[in-house]
Amino acid sequence: MGVNNIKHSPVGTANAVAVTTAIVYIVCRVGVAFFPDLSMIIAQSWFHGLEVSQVSGWNLSFSSFILGLSTSTIGTWIVGYLFVNLYNYFVKK
């Protein structure tokens, strides 16, 4: 079996992507809490120089954290699951 014919487990891959996203989200949230100015600089660079501080300030409430963590984790689980199923479909061809 060639490298291009390796199939992946949809649930396993989706779980890995979701947990990775949760870890990155938590590290990012901690970074925003401890280094807000640096976080604002990074956010501005990711949005092509848009002055993000003029759009909104940081909302570091616990409910905002839980909402962001859960929606990003669930969203990436769905994307990971869909990606692997599509990948496995195209590998068959």
Secondary structure, 3 states (H helix, E strand, C coil): CCHHHCCCCHHHHHHHHHHHHHHHHHHHHHHHHHCHHHHHHHHHHHCCCCCHHHHCCCCCCHHHHHHHHHHHHHHHHHHHHHHHHHHHHHHHC
